[in-house]
Amino acid sequence: MADDAAPADDTAPAGDVTPGDEVDELKHQVADLQAQLAEAGTDSTFRRRSRQVLTGVLVVLTCISLLASVVGYWVRSSVYDTDNWIELVGDLPQNTEVATALSVRLTTELMSALDVQTRIRDVLPERAGILAAPITEGLEGIVQDASYRVITSDQFHELWIGVNRFTHEQLVRLLEGEPGRVSVVDGVVYLNLMPLMGKVLGLVAGVAPDLIGNGQPVPDIGPDTPPDQARAELESYLGRDLPDDFGVIEVFQSDRLAAAQSFFTMFARLVNLLMALTVVLAGVTIFLARSRRLALLELALGAVVTIAAARAIVRNLVEQLIDQIRDPTTSGAIRATIEEVAGTLRGLLTWIVVLGIIVVVLAFLTGPSRPAVWLRHQVALGFGAARSTSERLAGQAAAEHSWFADNITGVRVGVLAVGVLALLILPTTWFWFLVIVAIVGLVELGLAGVARDSGAEPPEVTPPTAPPAATSAA
């Protein structure tokens, strides 16, 4: 009997792929993919680290630029602006140490210029000439007391502000290249203090009219009186020649004026450039960072550290500068002046530190860390509890007093008015400001809940449907 089925052919046709070849091919593909993945991972790690390094460098540059911008802005606003300069130095004569130093300086210059001792010796008998020295010392004390009274008076305060304003405006105009009235004598730029001298001379003449003056009123010398004219009027009044540098203070040599004008213009432009650069650097840092929030946190933290360090440096520099003062007659005045000027810079730096701390706290609280999440949850719970309590109390008041519910809008306006009045009356400190805002806010939330409940829309009434049609019996 012959077999009906043909024998099976176990051999594969030529050119067919065996299972072993497929496995090898898959292994090669897997190896290639792994190599590509490893290469991509290396590139990704390199790019990530490079991005982190670049972001860190930008944070450092931003902080440095911020510090330079703040200091430059302070210098420009405090020294270059006349109104700010007057606000800075206007009350200096009210300081006891400054007033004393000014009175000593004025007395010394007046006594030296007038040569009082010689004039006293001339009017005394020959044998009484020995009394000239003690009489001069006594008169010097009278002049100094008079000078002190003048300096601490309201009239001198107004005169001081006027002289400083006029002088500062003219000096700024000079540095800006505009014509001004700042004196230039023998190549030296001077500031005119003749009005102050004239005021003191007037009071001294009232104390010792036989020694000072010609019996006529003291010349009226204002801030805009040219120094040469003022000196000529005083010489005519005193009956003697005065030194060329009487009543003026040297500022700088006029041959350096061009350099000073160039620096003045360049510094003003540099401040604007630094401020713009700071904004650009901060924006680029946040844009390139992988996490915008972390970048903002790093910028704020870096700014706080940088500005706080700068504030400490300013404090140490001020202390070292004060320690270098050796003249006991002027040390108190110079100390008060330096502290007054540096105090405004320290105040500006302090506000920036406070602002930076606020940004750091907000950036941290909005993050995904467990403390931030827990704190946000607790704040939400506390806010909800406060709102519920406020609404419950307001609701009870509305339920017991129908007038309260009917006039809820007026009550809310009244609460706001009381809050505004409290802000105007109570001390203007951050503590009271935050307390009043918090109380008014909670009360307004409760009243808003009452207004919402009392003004709720009535339930919608469904119109009646048409009755079913009657069916007739078949």
C-alpha positions as CSV (number, residue, x, y, z in Angstrom):
1,M,0.0,0.0,0.0
2,A,1.5,3.3,-1.1
3,D,1.5,6.3,1.2
4,D,-0.9,9.1,0.1
5,A,1.0,11.9,2.0
6,A,4.3,13.3,0.6
7,P,7.3,13.4,2.9
8,A,7.9,16.9,4.6
9,D,10.8,19.0,3.4
10,D,12.7,20.2,6.5
11,T,15.2,22.3,4.6
12,A,14.4,26.0,4.1
13,P,14.6,27.5,0.7
14,A,17.7,29.4,-0.1
15,G,17.6,33.1,0.8
16,D,15.0,32.7,3.6
17,V,15.8,34.3,7.1
18,T,16.0,31.9,9.9
19,P,14.7,32.6,13.4
20,G,18.3,32.9,14.7
21,D,19.1,35.6,12.2
22,E,16.0,37.6,13.3
23,V,17.1,37.3,16.9
24,D,20.6,38.6,16.0
25,E,19.1,41.5,14.0
26,L,16.9,42.4,17.0
27,K,19.9,42.4,19.3
28,H,21.7,44.7,17.0
29,Q,18.8,47.1,16.8
30,V,18.4,47.1,20.6
31,A,22.2,47.8,21.0
32,D,21.9,50.7,18.5
33,L,18.9,52.1,20.4
34,Q,20.7,51.8,23.7
35,A,23.7,53.5,22.3
36,Q,21.6,56.3,20.9
37,L,19.7,56.6,24.2
38,A,23.0,56.8,26.1
39,E,24.3,59.4,23.8
40,A,21.1,61.4,24.1
41,G,21.2,61.1,27.8
42,T,24.8,62.4,27.9
43,D,23.8,65.3,25.7
44,S,20.7,66.0,27.8
45,T,22.8,65.9,31.0
46,F,25.4,68.2,29.5
47,R,22.8,70.7,28.3
48,R,21.0,70.6,31.7
49,R,24.2,71.2,33.6
50,S,25.2,74.0,31.2
51,R,21.9,75.6,31.6
52,Q,22.2,75.4,35.4
53,V,25.6,76.9,35.3
54,L,24.5,79.7,32.9
55,T,21.5,80.5,35.1
56,G,23.8,80.7,38.2
57,V,26.2,83.1,36.4
58,L,23.2,85.2,35.3
59,V,21.9,85.3,38.9
60,V,25.3,86.6,40.2
61,L,25.6,89.2,37.4
62,T,22.0,90.4,38.1
63,C,22.8,90.8,41.8
64,I,25.9,92.8,41.0
65,S,24.1,94.9,38.5
66,L,21.3,95.5,41.0
67,L,23.7,96.7,43.7
68,A,25.4,99.1,41.2
69,S,22.1,100.4,40.0
70,V,20.8,101.0,43.6
71,V,23.9,102.9,44.6
72,G,24.0,104.9,41.4
73,Y,20.3,105.7,41.7
74,W,20.9,106.9,45.2
75,V,23.8,109.1,44.2
76,R,21.9,110.6,41.3
77,S,18.7,111.2,43.2
78,S,20.4,112.5,46.4
79,V,23.3,114.5,45.0
80,Y,22.2,115.5,41.5
81,D,18.6,116.5,42.3
82,T,18.3,119.8,44.0
83,D,15.0,119.1,45.9
84,N,16.4,115.8,47.3
85,W,19.7,117.6,48.2
86,I,17.8,120.2,50.2
87,E,15.8,117.5,51.9
88,L,19.1,115.8,52.8
89,V,21.0,118.9,54.2
90,G,18.2,121.3,54.9
91,D,17.9,120.5,58.6
92,L,21.6,120.1,59.4
93,P,21.9,123.5,61.2
94,Q,19.2,122.3,63.6
95,N,21.7,119.7,64.8
96,T,23.5,121.0,67.9
97,E,26.9,119.7,66.9
98,V,26.6,121.0,63.4
99,A,25.4,124.4,64.7
100,T,28.3,124.6,67.1
101,A,30.9,123.7,64.4
102,L,29.4,126.3,62.0
103,S,29.4,129.0,64.7
104,V,33.1,128.3,65.5
105,R,34.0,128.4,61.8
106,L,32.1,131.6,61.2
107,T,33.6,133.2,64.4
108,T,37.1,132.3,63.5
109,E,36.8,133.6,60.0
110,L,35.1,136.8,61.0
111,M,37.6,137.6,63.8
112,S,40.5,136.9,61.6
113,A,39.2,138.9,58.7
114,L,38.3,141.9,60.9
115,D,41.5,141.8,62.9
116,V,39.5,142.7,66.0
117,Q,42.4,142.6,68.4
118,T,44.4,145.3,66.5
119,R,41.3,147.5,66.3
120,I,40.7,147.2,70.0
121,R,44.4,148.0,70.8
122,D,44.1,151.1,68.6
123,V,41.1,152.5,70.5
124,L,42.6,151.8,74.0
125,P,45.1,154.1,75.8
126,E,48.7,153.1,75.4
127,R,49.0,151.7,78.9
128,A,45.8,149.7,78.5
129,G,46.9,147.9,75.4
130,I,47.6,144.8,77.4
131,L,43.8,144.5,77.8
132,A,43.3,144.0,74.1
133,A,43.8,140.2,74.2
134,P,41.3,139.4,77.0
135,I,38.8,141.9,75.5
136,T,39.2,140.2,72.1
137,E,38.6,136.7,73.7
138,G,35.5,138.0,75.4
139,L,34.2,139.5,72.2
140,E,35.0,136.3,70.4
141,G,32.8,134.5,72.9
142,I,30.0,137.0,72.2
143,V,30.4,136.6,68.5
144,Q,30.3,132.8,68.8
145,D,27.1,133.0,70.9
146,A,25.6,135.4,68.4
147,S,26.6,133.1,65.6
148,Y,25.0,130.1,67.3
149,R,21.8,132.0,67.9
150,V,21.7,133.0,64.3
151,I,22.4,129.5,63.0
152,T,19.7,127.9,65.1
153,S,17.1,130.6,64.2
154,D,14.2,130.1,61.8
155,Q,15.5,133.0,59.6
156,F,18.9,131.3,59.2
157,H,17.2,128.0,58.4
158,E,15.3,129.7,55.5
159,L,18.6,131.4,54.5
160,W,20.5,128.1,54.7
161,I,17.9,126.4,52.4
162,G,18.0,129.4,50.0
163,V,21.8,129.4,49.8
164,N,22.0,125.6,49.4
165,R,19.3,125.6,46.7
166,F,20.8,128.4,44.7
167,T,24.3,127.0,45.0
168,H,23.3,123.5,44.2
169,E,21.3,124.6,41.1
170,Q,24.2,126.7,39.9
171,L,26.7,123.9,40.4
172,V,24.5,121.4,38.6
173,R,24.1,123.8,35.7
174,L,27.8,124.3,35.6
175,L,28.4,120.5,35.5
176,E,25.8,120.2,32.8
177,G,27.7,122.8,30.7
178,E,25.1,125.6,31.1
179,P,26.1,129.1,32.2
180,G,25.7,129.7,35.9
181,R,26.7,132.0,38.7
182,V,29.2,129.8,40.5
183,S,32.3,131.9,41.1
184,V,35.5,131.2,39.2
185,V,38.5,133.1,40.6
186,D,42.1,132.5,39.4
187,G,41.1,129.1,37.9
188,V,39.3,127.9,41.1
189,V,35.6,127.2,41.3
190,Y,34.1,128.6,44.6
191,L,30.8,128.5,46.4
192,N,29.5,131.7,47.8
193,L,28.7,131.9,51.5
194,M,28.6,135.7,51.7
195,P,24.9,135.7,52.7
196,L,25.6,133.7,55.8
197,M,28.5,136.0,56.7
198,G,26.3,139.1,56.2
199,K,23.6,137.7,58.5
200,V,26.1,137.0,61.3
201,L,27.8,140.4,60.9
202,G,24.4,142.1,61.3
203,L,23.9,140.4,64.7
204,V,27.4,141.1,65.8
205,A,27.1,144.7,64.9
206,G,24.1,145.0,67.1
207,V,26.2,143.7,70.0
208,A,29.4,145.7,69.3
209,P,28.5,148.6,67.0
210,D,31.6,150.6,67.9
211,L,33.9,147.8,66.7
212,I,32.1,146.5,63.6
213,G,30.5,148.6,60.9
214,N,30.2,152.3,60.1
215,G,26.9,152.8,61.8
216,Q,24.9,152.0,58.7
217,P,22.7,148.9,58.2
218,V,24.5,145.7,57.2
219,P,24.3,145.3,53.4
220,D,21.5,143.0,52.2
221,I,23.4,140.2,50.6
222,G,21.2,137.5,48.9
223,P,22.2,134.1,47.5
224,D,22.2,135.6,44.0
225,T,24.5,138.5,44.8
226,P,27.8,138.1,43.0
227,P,30.7,137.4,45.4
228,D,32.8,140.4,44.1
229,Q,29.8,142.8,44.7
230,A,29.1,141.3,48.1
231,R,32.7,141.6,49.1
232,A,32.9,145.2,48.0
233,E,29.7,146.1,49.9
234,L,31.1,144.4,53.1
235,E,34.5,146.2,52.7
236,S,32.6,149.5,52.4
237,Y,30.6,148.7,55.5
238,L,33.5,147.5,57.6
239,G,35.9,150.1,56.3
240,R,38.7,147.7,55.5
241,D,39.8,145.3,52.8
242,L,38.8,141.7,53.0
243,P,40.7,138.6,51.7
244,D,39.8,137.4,48.3
245,D,38.7,134.1,49.7
246,F,36.5,135.6,52.4
247,G,33.1,133.9,52.5
248,V,33.8,131.5,49.7
249,I,34.7,127.7,49.7
250,E,36.8,126.2,47.0
251,V,35.1,123.3,45.1
252,F,37.6,122.3,42.5
253,Q,40.1,123.7,40.0
254,S,38.5,125.0,36.8
255,D,41.0,123.2,34.6
256,R,39.3,120.0,35.8
257,L,35.9,121.3,35.0
258,A,35.7,119.6,31.6
259,A,36.6,116.3,33.2
260,A,33.9,116.9,35.9
261,Q,31.3,117.7,33.3
262,S,32.2,114.6,31.3
263,F,31.9,112.4,34.4
264,F,28.6,114.1,35.4
265,T,27.1,113.2,32.0
266,M,28.6,109.8,31.8
267,F,27.5,108.8,35.3
268,A,23.9,109.9,34.6
269,R,23.8,107.7,31.5
270,L,25.6,104.9,33.2
271,V,22.9,104.7,35.9
272,N,20.1,104.4,33.3
273,L,22.1,101.7,31.5
274,L,22.7,99.8,34.7
275,M,19.0,99.9,35.6
276,A,18.0,98.6,32.2
277,L,20.7,96.0,32.3
278,T,19.5,94.7,35.6
279,V,16.0,94.3,34.3
280,V,17.2,92.5,31.1
281,L,19.5,90.2,33.1
282,A,16.7,89.3,35.5
283,G,14.3,88.6,32.6
284,V,16.9,86.4,30.8
285,T,17.6,84.5,33.9
286,I,14.0,83.7,34.5
287,F,13.5,82.8,30.8
288,L,16.4,80.4,30.6
289,A,15.8,78.7,34.0
290,R,14.1,75.3,34.0
291,S,11.9,76.4,36.8
292,R,10.6,80.0,36.7
293,R,9.7,80.0,40.4
294,L,13.1,78.7,41.5
295,A,14.8,81.3,39.3
296,L,12.8,84.0,41.0
297,L,13.6,82.5,44.4
298,E,17.3,82.5,43.6
299,L,17.2,86.1,42.3
300,A,15.4,87.4,45.3
301,L,17.6,85.4,47.7
302,G,20.8,86.6,45.9
303,A,19.5,90.2,46.0
304,V,18.8,90.0,49.8
305,V,22.3,88.6,50.5
306,T,24.0,91.1,48.2
307,I,22.2,94.2,49.5
308,A,22.4,93.1,53.1
309,A,26.2,92.7,52.7
310,A,26.4,96.1,51.0
311,R,24.5,97.7,53.9
312,A,26.9,96.2,56.4
313,I,29.9,97.5,54.3
314,V,28.4,101.0,54.2
315,R,27.9,100.9,58.0
316,N,31.6,99.9,58.5
317,L,32.9,102.4,56.0
318,V,30.9,105.2,57.8
319,E,32.4,104.2,61.2
320,Q,35.9,104.1,59.8
321,L,35.4,107.4,58.1
322,I,34.2,109.0,61.4
323,D,37.1,107.5,63.3
324,Q,39.5,109.3,60.9
325,I,38.3,112.7,62.1
326,R,40.8,114.2,64.5
327,D,39.6,117.8,64.8
328,P,37.4,117.9,68.0
329,T,35.7,121.1,66.9
330,T,34.4,119.7,63.7
331,S,34.2,116.0,64.5
332,G,30.6,116.1,65.8
333,A,29.4,118.1,62.8
334,I,31.1,115.9,60.3
335,R,29.8,112.8,62.0
336,A,26.2,114.1,62.0
337,T,26.5,115.1,58.3
338,I,28.0,111.7,57.3
339,E,25.4,109.8,59.2
340,E,22.6,111.9,57.7
341,V,23.8,111.4,54.2
342,A,24.6,107.7,54.6
343,G,21.4,107.1,56.5
344,T,19.3,107.6,53.4
345,L,21.4,105.0,51.5
346,R,21.0,102.5,54.4
347,G,17.3,103.2,54.4
348,L,17.0,102.5,50.7
349,L,19.1,99.3,51.0
350,T,16.9,98.2,54.0
351,W,13.7,98.6,51.9
352,I,15.2,96.5,49.1
353,V,16.2,93.8,51.6
354,V,12.6,93.7,53.0
355,L,11.1,93.5,49.5
356,G,13.5,90.7,48.6
357,I,12.5,88.8,51.7
358,I,8.9,89.1,50.8
359,V,9.6,87.8,47.3
360,V,11.6,84.9,48.8
361,V,8.8,84.0,51.1
362,L,6.1,84.2,48.4
363,A,8.2,82.1,46.0
364,F,8.7,79.5,48.7
365,L,5.1,79.3,49.8
366,T,3.9,78.8,46.2
367,G,6.3,75.8,45.7
368,P,5.5,72.1,46.0
369,S,7.5,71.4,49.1
370,R,5.8,69.8,52.1
371,P,6.1,72.8,54.4
372,A,4.7,75.1,51.8
373,V,1.8,72.8,51.0
374,W,1.0,72.3,54.7
375,L,1.2,76.0,55.4
376,R,-1.1,76.8,52.5
377,H,-3.5,74.2,53.7
378,Q,-3.5,75.7,57.2
379,V,-4.0,79.2,55.9
380,A,-6.9,78.0,53.8
381,L,-8.5,76.3,56.8
382,G,-8.0,79.4,59.0
383,F,-9.4,81.7,56.3
384,G,-12.4,79.4,55.9
385,A,-13.0,79.2,59.6
386,A,-12.7,83.0,59.9
387,R,-15.1,83.5,57.0
388,S,-17.6,81.1,58.4
389,T,-17.5,82.7,61.8
390,S,-17.9,86.1,60.4
391,E,-20.8,85.1,58.2
392,R,-22.4,83.3,61.2
393,L,-22.2,86.3,63.4
394,A,-23.4,88.7,60.7
395,G,-26.2,86.3,59.9
396,Q,-27.3,86.2,63.6
397,A,-27.3,90.0,63.7
398,A,-29.3,90.1,60.5
399,A,-31.8,87.6,61.9
400,E,-32.3,89.5,65.1
401,H,-32.4,92.9,63.6
402,S,-34.3,93.3,60.4
403,W,-33.0,96.8,59.8
404,F,-29.5,95.3,59.6
405,A,-30.5,93.0,56.8
406,D,-32.5,95.7,55.0
407,N,-29.6,98.1,55.0
408,I,-26.7,95.7,54.5
409,T,-25.1,97.9,51.7
410,G,-25.0,100.9,54.0
411,V,-23.5,98.9,56.7
412,R,-20.7,97.7,54.4
413,V,-20.0,101.3,53.3
414,G,-19.9,102.3,57.0
415,V,-17.4,99.6,57.8
416,L,-15.1,100.8,55.0
417,A,-15.4,104.4,56.2
418,V,-14.5,103.4,59.7
419,G,-11.4,101.5,58.4
420,V,-10.3,104.5,56.3
421,L,-10.8,106.8,59.3
422,A,-8.7,104.4,61.5
423,L,-5.9,104.5,59.0
424,L,-5.9,108.3,59.1
425,I,-6.0,108.6,62.9
426,L,-3.9,105.7,64.2
427,P,-0.1,105.7,63.9
428,T,1.1,105.1,60.3
429,T,3.0,101.9,61.0
430,W,2.9,98.6,59.0
431,F,1.6,96.8,62.1
432,W,-1.5,99.0,62.4
433,F,-2.0,99.1,58.7
434,L,-2.1,95.3,58.4
435,V,-4.3,94.9,61.5
436,I,-6.9,97.4,60.2
437,V,-6.9,95.8,56.7
438,A,-7.3,92.3,58.2
439,I,-10.2,93.3,60.5
440,V,-12.0,95.3,57.8
441,G,-11.5,92.4,55.3
442,L,-13.0,89.8,57.7
443,V,-16.0,92.0,58.5
444,E,-16.6,92.7,54.8
445,L,-16.5,89.0,54.0
446,G,-19.1,88.3,56.6
447,L,-21.3,91.1,55.4
448,A,-20.9,89.8,51.8
449,G,-22.2,86.4,52.9
450,V,-25.2,88.0,54.6
451,A,-25.9,90.1,51.5
452,R,-25.7,87.1,49.4
453,D,-28.1,85.1,51.6
454,S,-30.6,87.9,52.0
455,G,-30.5,88.8,48.3
456,A,-30.8,85.3,47.0
457,E,-33.0,84.8,44.1
458,P,-36.4,83.1,44.8
459,P,-36.7,79.5,43.6
460,E,-37.7,79.2,40.0
461,V,-41.4,78.5,39.6
462,T,-42.3,75.9,37.0
463,P,-45.3,76.9,35.0
464,P,-48.2,74.5,35.3
465,T,-48.6,72.1,32.4
466,A,-51.7,71.8,30.4
467,P,-54.2,69.3,31.7
468,P,-54.4,66.1,29.7
469,A,-57.0,66.0,27.1
470,A,-60.2,64.2,28.0
471,T,-60.8,61.0,26.2
472,S,-64.3,60.1,25.1
473,A,-65.7,56.7,25.7
474,A,-65.8,54.5,22.8
